[in-house]
Amino acid sequence: MPTKPRWRVAILDDHEPSRAVVREAIRAASGEVVGVALCCADAVPLIKRTRPDVAIFAVGLPDGDGIEAAAHAILATDCPVVLFTSHTNEALLERAREAGVMAYLLKPLRAAELAPALDLAIARFGENRQLRQTLEGRKLIERAKGMLMSRYRLTEAEAFHRLRRAAMDSRKPMVEIAKALLVSESVTRDVPAE
């Protein structure tokens, strides 16, 4: 029975020698290359088609900037991206950070650096996703509390208690109760009075 790869990796790089080095380092670390693209325009389709655990993007590509491609790919596919470049300047690092890039590998690649960078990128991306979900959940709960406070003239503590009690009674997370409450409120508001 074949073993599961450590990670499934997509590569966006137009330079064949660089791709070969990355591909070999991934294989040596028990990973699997699930797809390769050569230009920015193919980045999002590559990730959507292959559904990798992580993607490695070169910065300089024939049809554009790998950092911009990374920003689009992260938003469109929710996949962590690691940059692979020979450049190390502060402006590049800042752009990469703003784009949501999770790690950085320098050319020429030292194989020993690949696994820690990919593991760190995947872990950080998961943590960021969890934080975003928690924040979004809190915002939903706050909106639901506000709706209850307005509709039933409750204090904030009373509205929170009602949401918590509904969650406990239904054995569902409070964020699910808040979502349901907000959806039902919007549906009720959209129903004609006559």
RAGI-V578505 format. One record per run of one state. SS is the DSSP state (alpha for helix, beta for strand, coil for the rest). FROM is the first residue (numbers start at 1). TO is the last residue. Records with the same first field share a line. If there is no record, write none. Layout:
# RAGI-V578505
SS=FROM-TO  FROM-TO
This chain:
# RAGI-V578505
coil=1-7  13-15  29-31  38-39  51-53  59-59  62-63  78-79  86-89  100-102  107-110  153-155  171-173  191-194
beta=8-12  32-37  54-58  60-61  64-65  80-85  103-106
alpha=16-28  40-50  66-77  90-99  111-152  156-170  174-190
